[in-house]
Amino acid sequence: MPVRRSSIRWEMVEIELRGAQFREAKHAMSSWLPCRGCGLSDFPLGGSPWSPRHRAMVPMVDLGNLPLANRLLSVTSTSNAPYPLVVYYCHNCALIQLADLVPRTEMFTDYVYLTSASKTMMEHFDRYAEGITRRLDLTAKDRVLDVGSNDGTLLKAFQRRGARVLGIEPARNVASIAEAAGVPTLTNYFDLKLAKRLEKVRLVTANNILSHVGSLRDFLATVAHVLRPNGLFVFELPWVADVLRNNSFDMIYHEHLSYFGLKPLTRALREEGLFLVDLEYYPSIHGGTFRGFASPSFEEPSHLVKEMSAREEKEADFWALRDFSERVPKLAHHLRDMLLSLKKEGKRIAGYGAPAKATILLNYCGIGRDILDYASDTTPLKQGKLIPGVKIPVVSPELARTKPPDYYLLLAWNFRQEILAKEREFLDKGGRFVVPFPQPEFVDS
Ligand code: TMP
């Protein structure tokens, strides 16, 4: 992939790479990593091609070896092999990312995450379908293609408004939930081979999917292929600036290969013939989510695209990531100490929710069964299983109510509002929550 020299801030590269060398030494990378966004692996500065000084990608955050976040264990299964979890920064395009180490079949064949697990997301996706139907003036002639369609929550909302829909979902178990609900769904990964068999569509949606995609550029090229000239690609992603600001390192897990800022994303889209023309921003969805609108034809980007891109220059650059990497271990110690003090006082603590994030938070912080009795989660697919690594049992909220703790560690912190409203009675009876981010704090009635 060609790289324009003008896009590289050479002096910065020199300084920044020096700072990162000690980390580099810790991670003898087995291969020379190309960036998932821009494709660059090394800067053409000359000298030894193996010198870390010339690499575009530098390791910045090392969370150690952690189990796959969504792979809950059955009570009899003990297989939860940990994989290294190291975040890299690309000095060329600023994309924050993991190196692809885990085969995707290990992560996406049988999936336990259901979009419909929260009222917040159901309502969010309903408003999403409403907004886009109006924006594009969708009619029954138009077809909506949702990539990573999960249990079909979004497509059902489009169906209710009269659109024809098709879901693409590689996880067989969740695809069959969508099918059973009347949402036509192909159990496939989205690639050019598949796209060539599909009719061109007016709208492609992909929510919280681009982060999971290994071949990002191929994926975007496939979207561009399947869109009609007047079509639109609409996608949602957690904004990396929010992840860094909120210290929410538990958003980092093996499934999430990229942590998007607008700058690297705009560039990758453009190089595949798509233009980021507009944005919407949802501060309370997954801790801060943007909805991007990308068109195959050029338009001047909206004010919000420019404003958020400008904020990223400070909030999601190399230095912001470096500061984040220094705050994370401190926060983890602090959280564990808080919980241990409660245990010393004889308090009972349980987890609230068993999201994928919890695997990372609990294992990284060393919060095991000596601290948490169980984690309560509404998803039947998760109940009766164990959070990998720490082996904390996941129970139904009904079961949890028979043995309520004194404190809930809010593992599904992204649904804080919904959960605190739902647990009024627990709070009124003197129960308290420990909210881990942006800094661990207690919440009571
Ligand atoms: P997520 O953060 O990956 O979206 O997952 C949230 C998890 O929290 C999901 O497994 C459902 C669970 N949950 C509850 O158990 N109770 C609740 O009230 C809500 C909103 C979510």
Boltz pocket constraint, residues with backbone or C-beta under 6 A from the ligand:
constraints:
  - pocket:
      binder: B
      contacts: [[A, 112], [A, 113], [A, 114], [A, 117], [A, 118], [A, 119], [A, 352], [A, 353], [A, 354], [A, 355], [A, 356], [A, 357], [A, 376], [A, 377], [A, 378], [A, 379], [A, 382], [A, 411], [A, 412], [A, 414], [A, 415], [A, 418], [A, 419], [A, 422]]
      max_distance: 6.0
